Every structure is written in C-alpha cells, then in structure tokens.
Amino acid sequence: MSGVDGLLTRHSPRVTAVDPRSPLQIGNGQFAMAVDVTGLQTFPGAYPGPGGGTLLQTMSHWGWHSMPYGRDFRIESCVRDYDTPRGPVPYVDLGRQLWGAASDGTGAGGLIVGEGTAEEVYFRANPQRIDLGRIGLDLPEATRAGDLSGIEQHLDLRTGRLRSAFTAGTSAYTVDTVVDMASDSLVVSVRANAGAAGLRLDFPYASEHPGNAQDWDRPGAHTTRLLPGGAASQPGWRTWRIDRVLDDVAYAVAIRTNGLVAQTGPHRIVIAPGGKHPSSVGAIIQFVPVTGAEWAKPALVPSSPDEVLTRTAAAWQRYWAGGSVKLHRSDHPQALELERRIVLSRYLTRINSAGLLPVPETGLYVNSWRGKFHLEMQWWHLAHFALWGQADIVEQVLGWYAATLDSGRQIASSQGYPGVRWLKSSGPEARPTPSSIASFLIWQQPHPVYLAELVRRADPRRDTVERWWPVVRATAQFMAVYPIEGDRGLVFPPPLIPSQECYAPMKERITDPTYELVYWAWGLRTAAQWAASVGEADLGDHWRGVAERMDVPRPRHGVYPSLGMAPWTTRVDHPSVVASLGVTPGTGTIDPSVMAATLADIRREWDWDSTWGWDYPMMAMTATRVGQPDWAVEALLKQCQKNTYLANGHNWQTPDLPAYLPGNGGLLTAVALMVAGWDGGPARPGFGAGWQVDAEGIAPLP
C-alpha cells in the first residue's frame, strides 16, 4: 500500500472544532456510525439532523422494523388501474399526487402522515431502518460540546482508526474508536488524565419519519434488558449482553469490557471504569441481529481489541490496493480539492455502500425515505467499485437482485409482463411503495444489466456469466416486451416518468424520453451478448432485434431534447438528456457533435439550483465522451449548493438531505472514465492541459 500512503495521509480528515454539518463517520459497509469530536456520540444536539433529529446515528443493513398497527394491511389496497395502449394496467399508486413537493419536510417530496389512506401511509413509512443505539462518553450532564477545548481529531484512512483528543473541564481525554471490518462491532478505548472515563449507551424506539430514525418519546414501546455474562478471552475483561426488542424485531448488543456495566434507566446502560483503572476503560460493543436478519453477515465474535485493530488495518490495506488517482502534481488550482473528494468518496462508499443490500441515498449515515433504497440510484452507488478494483462489492448487491427475482416477477406479472420489473422505492423484500412517482420510473430497469456487465468485464470467467445470467435474463425479458409501436419505431407505453422527474404531471402522455430510449436499447444489446455467450442465441437475436427497432432520438434546433414531444426540454431538475452519451456508452444513435451542442446549451441555460449531486459527474462523463476535458473537470468542481463536498467528504444537498452517496459514487465513476477512457477510446480523455494524472488500477468503461 506504500504507493498510496502519501495520498491517504494528505486527505485523512483532521478536525479541530465542532462542525454541525460534518461529523466523521466510521463503518464497514454493513454497519456504520457517525461520531462527534469525542469520537463517539456524546453531543447529538450539536449535530442537528432531519426532522429535529441528529446526524449522530448508528445504522446497519439488517436493522429494519415495521410498526405493529399495519399487520393486517395489504399492498393491493394501494393499487390503481391506468389506461394504457395494452388496456388497464395496475400500478401501486397514491390517491394524492406529489409532484416532488416537499410536503413532509424531507426536501424531496413525500406524504404527510395522516394524509392519504391508512394503507398508503403505512406502506410508505414501513419498513423503516432503525437507529441501533447511541454510544457516548458518560460526562457530567451539564457538559456541552461548546465546553470542550483543545480538540484534535484524526481519522487515519490507512487503518480506519479514529483518534479524538480534547479537554472537558479539568480532564484531558483521548478516545480511540474503530469499527471492525468483519463484524458489526465498535472497539473503543477511553483514557483521561483525571476523573472518570465511562461510556453511556442509550436506545431509542423506531420512527416513521422520513429522515429521523429515532423516537425518544415512547419508552414503553420497546424493551432494553441487561444480562450478565462470563469472563471474556482477554484477561481482566468480562462479557455482557443487552437484549433489545422492538415489537417483532429483536437484536442483541454484546459488550466485552474491562469496566463495570450497569443498567441505570429503562433504555440506558453505563460502562464505568474498573477499580484498577479509574481513568480508563476499554470495550468491544457488538450489534447482533436476532430476528429479521436475512441480510446480516454471520456473527463473528472479536476476541480482543488488538485482533480487531490488526484485522481492520489489513482490510483497509486490501481496499486501498485497488484503484488510485493522484492529482497533486497538477497545476490546476483545485487539483488537491478534487483529489480530496476522490479519496474521501472512496472511503465513504466503502463504509456505506459495501453491504448486502442496495444502498439508500444517504447510506448508513441517516435515513432518507425511512432508509428505503431507490433502485434508480444503484448504478451511481455501485458502478465505480467494479472500475476501481472491487467488483466483488457489486456482486454482493447483485446477490440481492438474484434473491428478489420472485418479487420482481410478481410485479411484472401483475401488469401482464414476463420477466422482472424493478421499481424505484423498495425495502429489503423488493415490495413496491405507494408513490405518484416511484412506480412509474423506468430508467432503473437496465441497471442490473449494466452492473453485471461491469462485473463480467472485471472477471470474465465463465462462472461469472453463469452466476448473474438469471438476473440479466429476467431483467431483459421485461425490457423486450415493454416497448410498443410508435410512429418511428418502438417507444414506451404511458404512464411513465423519466429520470428528469419534473415531467411527472405528464406521465399519462409520455412515450419517448431521450435518455431512456438510448439506455434501454443499449441494455438489450448487452443482454443479447450475454444470451449468446450462454448458448441462447435465439433469445439474444430477439432482444437485439427489439433494440434495433427502438425509436432514435432526433435533434431539435441543433440539440437533443429531453422528450420527443412538447414541451421538449424543461430546464430544471436533472439534465439527464446528456446521459444518452456519457453514462450510456456510444450506441451509434447519438451524434457526438449534437450532444456537444446539447451540453453547451445546458451549460448556458439550466436552473442549477434545481439539480442534484449526481448531475455533475453525469455532465463530466458526457463532456469526456464528446472531447471536452476542460468542461469535464469544471463540471466536477462547479460551485453549486448540491455539488458541495463537506470536510467529512459527504456530498451535502440540503439540511434534510445531508449526505448523498450517488454524488460520491458518480464522482468516482466519472473520474474512472476521465482517466481510463472506454473501449477503443483515447487515453486520459477527461483531463486537459495543466493536469498531471497518476492513475493505477482503473478499468475502462464500455
């Protein structure tokens, strides 16, 4: 790893004061927690989060809960028939239209609890991802974050180890924290030069709020019970177990510590220093699912802090041995800033997006949409892993697609289609969510094909293709029959909403969004290649034939419109027309010179305040493919609110969307294209004069 040591040292975060928007985060991809300047979650009020909550939360991919009041509800009660060219087709819908209005305080649209039918409210809010618990220092109650002085916090990206030093009152503290890369465990060591150095664990109830996963006002709705254990493998340490029950969901918290453990309230556990060490305490705190744990890793019990530190440092070393990009020798004034964004995006996507489920927009940082994941975002979350040397992480999530094929088949079959239909908003079971938008988006459908193709390119062995062929086949089966005959080729049947969601009020008329037409055809051609490789040439020929008959987008006034119909292009929201050549490889249906003109037109006229974090890497990819490297860099560094990358590396959007992993993942995919290019393309196509780029281990895109 010595080749990247300097890169990681340059950009390992250092904190000297409370930054309310930017707490550091530690994790392993399956489990993560955001921490304050104490290295723990001591001062949640100093880091306000959505819905009156806090940014300091502890989350996992397996921690899900549903409120008990909806046990008898059925999703079929949320279905509404739409007239289509094929006749009535049922969609899981809302009786109330929410064209992106921020009706529930999320900043992204949603349903106010109490509006809509009881079933609609329930299925939008359930299941929800839960905050597993708050771990902080047991300081005097009157201590506030503003009382701390001498703050020196350093996150060592090479090892994943966080050290936090500060003074509270007359005591100087040093806190070391690290999350195990092989179990959902936090290792913490607290040392003080005077006074006690204890820990405090507090546990909330689940919440149906879109962004705030904590409910502290219902202590009687859940139980927390401390059970004594026996001696631990480490001399002088003992084990304890906390049983947590929230309705039908249970999980345990195992504690191995050299301190004294006691339950001091209904949902509070305190770990005090032992008699021999009044100013220090060490602990391993492990979260273990008991029920509802289909997506949990097998539980590994760490035997000692040293074991965890050694194992975790080795795991980070393996991760950083993947792709790397160094820009520090460049003349560009923002070279180090772009390098910082790249490095921290690599770190954050690893701790948030490398689990066994698809990824929420906010990862494991805070909830957005109650922690449900949006399948249209998965390409942005995951594609870069395959390009930077970690295709195995993409395969983990492809495993979820494979495991939920039956759910997707039920959705497609209910609408009269073969194969699998992937919908936007989902929890772990891939059940549709009532929405006036989510059920009508289609651009997420080819994503599993694209992700599988990136995995195949990284590992072209026969068993790779055979492993993911069922996902590709089922996805393409739906894609091949979904289009209908239009005036100039195959188009899509309404109702549909394109990725530029501002067209949602037109969903019953739209048939030919530019990006979706091109992406759909590319996905079918790629699936056809897979079919040929597994001996199903006839099926592949059929899919290729459908792709060739897809309507070809036509320029209007020298540029590509977003739609092939009035109003053609509305200059708000995602400028996703450019994804037709950029995100989507060249297909021969998009003229690069016309796309260059389209990109220039968007640069002049677009409402940038309405864009989102992944729009900037999307434009950088298009600029790269049409030979405009200077604009590719400018797009990545454009000064806009939603292109903000905080000191902790998170792509901040709004107070209600304080992290946006599609921006981080998209940045890494764009940089991969800029440094490694694409099949048959030029070398280093995305960086122009003044850039000195040292890149290793980055794969080209299709």
TIFI-223743 format. One record per residue (C-alpha): residue in three letters; z, x, y. Coordinates in steps of 0.25 Angstrom, whole numbers, plus 5000, padded with zeros to 4 digits. Last residue first. Layout:
// residues N
ALAZXY...
END
This chain:
// residues 702
PRO491149295000LEU492349375007PRO492549525006ALA493749584999ILE494849655007GLY495549775000GLU495549875012ALA495249855026ASP495249965037VAL494649905050GLN494349985062TRP493949885073GLY493349915086ALA491949865083GLY491849735074PHE492749685063GLY492349565055PRO491149615047ARG491949735041ALA490749765031PRO489549675031GLY489249555022GLY488749555008ASP489949475002TRP490949465014GLY491649545024ALA492749645021VAL493449665035MET493049535042LEU493149445030ALA494449495026VAL494949485040ALA494549335040THR495249315026LEU496549375032LEU496449295045GLY496249165037GLY497549195029ASN498349215041GLY497749095048PRO497849005036LEU499249045036TYR499648965048ALA501048985053PRO501848915064LEU501148775062ASP502048685070PRO502348785081THR500748805081GLN499748905074TRP500449035071ASN499749125061HIS500949195055GLY500949345056ASN502449365059ALA502149405073LEU501349285075TYR499849265073THR499249175083ASN497849115080LYS498348975082GLN498649005096CYS497349075099GLN497049215103LYS495949255094LEU496249365085LEU495549325072ALA494449265080GLU494249395089VAL494149475076ALA493049385070TRP492449385084ASP492249535084PRO491649525070GLN490549435074GLY489549445062VAL489449305057ARG490349325045THR491449385054ALA491349285064THR491549175054MET492749245048ALA493349265061MET493149115064MET493949085051PRO494949185055TYR495249115068ASP495148975062TRP496249005052GLY497348985063TRP496948855068THR496048805080SER496448695090ASP496848795101TRP495448865099ASP494648745105TRP493248805101GLU492148825112ARG491748975113ARG492249025100ILE491648905093ASP490348925098ALA490349075095LEU490749035080THR489548935080ALA488549045085ALA489049135074MET488849025064VAL487449005069SER487149155067PRO487849155053ASP486949035048ILE487748945039THR487148895026GLY486949035020THR488249025013GLY489049135021PRO490449135017THR491349025021VAL492549065029GLY491549135038LEU490349045039SER490648905037ALA492048935043VAL491348935057VAL491348775056SER492848785055PRO493148795070HIS494548735066ASP495148635076VAL494348605089ARG492848615094THR492248495087THR490948525081TRP489848435076PRO490448305083ALA489548255077MET488948295063GLY488748425055LEU490148465057SER490748595063PRO489448625070TYR488748755067VAL488148815080GLY486748825086HIS486748685093ARG487148625079PRO486948715067ARG486848655053PRO487748655042VAL487148645028ASP487348525020MET487748555005ARG486648554996GLU486748704992ALA488248684989VAL487948564980GLY486948644972ARG487848764970TRP488848664964HIS487848614954ASP487448754951GLY488848794949LEU489048674939ASP487848714931ALA488348864931GLU489648834925GLY489748964917VAL491049024924SER490249104934ALA489248994937ALA490348904941TRP491049014950GLN489649024957ALA489648874959ALA491048874965THR490548974976ARG489348884979LEU490248764980GLY491148834989TRP490048884998ALA489448744999TRP490848685003TYR491048795013VAL489748765020LEU489948615021GLU491448625024TYR491148715036THR490048625042PRO490748495041ASP489748395035THR490248255031ILE491148205042ARG491148055044GLU492548005038LYS493248125043MET492848105058PRO494348105063ALA494548235055TYR493548315063CYS494648395070GLU494948445056GLN493948565056SER494148585041PRO493248465039ILE493748325037LEU493148235027PRO492948095024PRO491748105022PRO490848155012PHE490348295013VAL488948345015LEU487848385005GLY486448405011ARG485648365024ASP485948215026GLY487148215017GLU487348205002ILE488848214998PRO489748324995TYR491048304986VAL490348334973ALA490248484973MET491548504980PHE492348434970GLN491748514958ALA491948634967THR493448624967ALA493548594953ARG492648714949VAL493348814958VAL494748774954PRO494348784939TRP493648914941TRP494848984946ARG495349054933GLU493949064928VAL493449144940THR494649234940ASP494449254925ARG493049304926ARG493549414935PRO493049414950ASP494449454956ALA494349454971ARG493049384971ARG493549274962VAL494749264971LEU493849244983GLU493049134975ALA494349064971LEU494749054985TYR493349004989VAL493348904978PRO494748854981HIS494348834996PRO493148744993GLN493948614995GLN494748655007TRP493648615017ILE493748475012LEU494648405022PHE494848255020SER496248245013ALA496948335023ILE496448265035SER497048115036SER498148165027PRO498948125015THR499148245006PRO498348264994ARG499148324981ALA498848464978GLU500148474970PRO500648594978GLY500548514991SER499248474998SER498448465010LYS496948495011LEU496348434998TRP495748504987ARG494748414979VAL494548454964GLY493448414955PRO492748284954TYR492648184965GLY492948034966GLN494048044977SER495148024967SER494448134958ALA494548234969ILE496048214972GLN496348214957ARG495548334955GLY496348404966SER497648374959ASP497048414945LEU496648554951THR498048574956ALA498348694947ALA497048764950TYR497148754965TRP498648804963GLY498048924955LEU497048954967VAL498348974975GLN498749084966GLU497349134965VAL497349164980ILE498549254978ASP497849324967ALA496649354976GLN497549454984GLY496649574988TRP496349535003LEU495149445000ALA495849364990PHE497049344998HIS496249315010ALA495749175004LEU497149125003HIS497649055016TRP496349025023TRP495748975010GLN496948885007MET496948815021GLU496048695016LEU497148675005HIS498248645015PHE499548675010LYS500748585010GLY502048645017ARG502448525024TRP501148515032SER501548655037ASN502848715032VAL503448845036TYR503148985032LEU502748975017GLY501248955021THR501048895035GLU499648835031PRO500148805017VAL499648885006PRO499148854992LEU500148864981LEU500548984972GLY500949074983ALA500249184991SER500149115004ASN501449135012ILE501949275009ARG500549335007THR499949255018LEU500949305027TYR500849455024ARG499249455024SER499349385037LEU500349485042VAL499349595039ILE498149525045ARG498849485058ARG499349625060GLU497949685059LEU497449585069GLU498549625078LEU498349765076ALA496849755079GLN497049675092PRO496649775102HIS495449815093ASP495249965092SER495549965077ARG496450065070HIS497449955067LEU496449865059LYS496949875045VAL496549775034SER497149765020GLY496849705007GLY497749704995ALA498849814994TRP499649735003TYR499949634992ARG500349744982GLN501349804992TRP501849674995ALA502149654980ALA502849794979ALA503749764991THR504149634984ARG504449694971THR505349804977LEU506049714987VAL506249604976GLU506849704966ASP507749774976PRO508249634980SER508749614965SER508449534953PRO507349444958VAL507249314950LEU505749284948ALA505449134948PRO504049104943LYS503249064956ALA503248924961TRP502148834962GLU502548734951ALA503948734957GLY504348594959THR505648614954VAL506548734953PRO505948834963VAL506648964965PHE507049024978GLN507649164977ILE508649224987ILE508949364984ALA510149414992GLY510849524999VAL512049525008SER512649625018SER513849635028PRO514949595019HIS514449675007LYS515649694997GLY516149554999GLY514749484997PRO513949445009ALA513749295011ILE512649205005VAL512649065011ILE512048945005ARG511748825013HIS511248685009PRO512448595007GLY513348705014THR514048835012GLN513548864998ALA514049004994VAL513449144990LEU514149274991GLY513249394993ASN512649494983THR511449404981ARG510549334971ILE510249194976ALA509349094969VAL508848974977ALA508348864968TYR507348754969ALA507348604967VAL506348494971ASP506548344967ASP507448314979LEU507748444986VAL508648524977ARG509048674979ASP509948744969ILE510448874975ARG510748984964TRP511649104965THR511549244959ARG512549364961TRP512349504966GLY513349624965PRO512349704955GLN510949644955SER510649564943ALA511349444949ALA512649394944GLY512849244942GLY512449114949PRO513149024958LEU512548884961LEU512248844975ARG511748704977THR510748654988THR510448504988HIS509448414995ALA509348285003GLY510748295008PRO510548405017ARG509448325025ASP509448375039TRP508948515036ASP507548485033GLN506648605032ALA505148615029ASN504748595044GLY503248595045PRO502648455040HIS504048395040GLU504348335026SER505548425025ALA506348475013TYR507848495014PRO508448625019PHE509248745013ASP510048845019LEU510348985014ARG511249085022LEU511449235021GLY512549325024ALA512749455031ALA514149455036GLY514749535047ALA514349675052ASN513249775049ALA512449665042ARG511549675030VAL510649565024SER509749575012VAL508849465008VAL507849454996LEU507149324996SER506549264984ASP505449174980SER505049274969ALA503949384967MET503749434981ASP505149434984VAL505449394999VAL506149505007THR507249505017ASP508049615023VAL509149585033THR509849685042TYR510949635051ALA511649695063SER512949615066THR513649605079GLY513049475083ALA511749465075THR510949595075PHE509549605069ALA508849675057SER507749605048ARG507049675037LEU505949605030ARG505349655017GLY503949615012THR503649755007ARG502449805015LEU502549695026ASP503949745030LEU504449635039HIS505349695050GLN506449635058GLU507249705069ILE508049605078GLY509149685086SER509749555091LEU510049415085ASP510749315094GLY509349245097ALA509349205082ARG510549125083THR511949155077ALA512949035079GLU512949005064PRO513549145061LEU512449215052ASP512149185038LEU510849245037GLY509649155034ILE508949095022ARG508348955024GLY507848875012LEU506748825003ASP505948765014ILE505148655007ARG503648625006GLN503348485007PRO502848384996ASN502748295003ALA502448265018ARG501048215018PHE501348135005TYR502548075011VAL502048025024GLU500747975017GLU501647895007ALA502547835018THR501347785025GLY500847845038GLU501847895049GLY503347915046VAL503248065045ILE502148105055LEU500948145048GLY500148265051GLY499348355060ALA499348505063GLY500348525074THR501448495064GLY502148395073ASP501848275065SER500748215072ALA500048345076ALA498648275076GLY497648335066TRP496848205064LEU498048125058GLN497447995054ARG498447885048GLY498247815035LEU498347955029ASP497448005018VAL497348035003TYR495848015002PRO495147904993VAL493647904993PRO492847764995GLY491347784993ARG490547904990PRO489947915004THR491447905008ASP492347785013TYR493847835013ASP494947785004ARG496347805008VAL497447874999CYS498947885003SER499447794993GLU498847874982ILE499847984986ARG500847914978PHE502347894983ASP503447874973ARG504148004976GLY503947994991TYR505447984995PRO505848104987MET505348204997SER504348314991HIS504748454990TRP503948594988GLY504548734987TRP503548804978HIS502648874988SER503948924995MET504648915008THR505748975016GLN505748935031LEU506049005044LEU505048935053THR506048835057GLY506048685058GLY505948585070GLY504648525064PRO503848655064GLY504648795065PRO505648855074TYR506048995072ALA507349025079GLY507948895072PRO507848965059PHE508849075062THR509349135049GLN508049125041LEU508049265035GLY507549405040THR508449395052VAL507349385062ASP506849255055VAL506249225042ALA505149145036MET505249125021ALA504249135010PHE503949094995GLN502649094987GLY501949194995ASN503049304994GLY503849285007ILE504249335020GLN504049275034LEU504349325048PRO504749225059SER503649205070ARG503749085079PRO505249105083ASP505049255085VAL506449305085ALA506549455089THR506249595084VAL505249565073ARG504349665065PRO503249625057SER502549725047HIS501249745054ARG501149895056THR501849925043LEU500949835035LEU499649915041GLY500350045039ASP500750015025VAL499349965022GLY498750095015SER500150125009MET500050005000
END
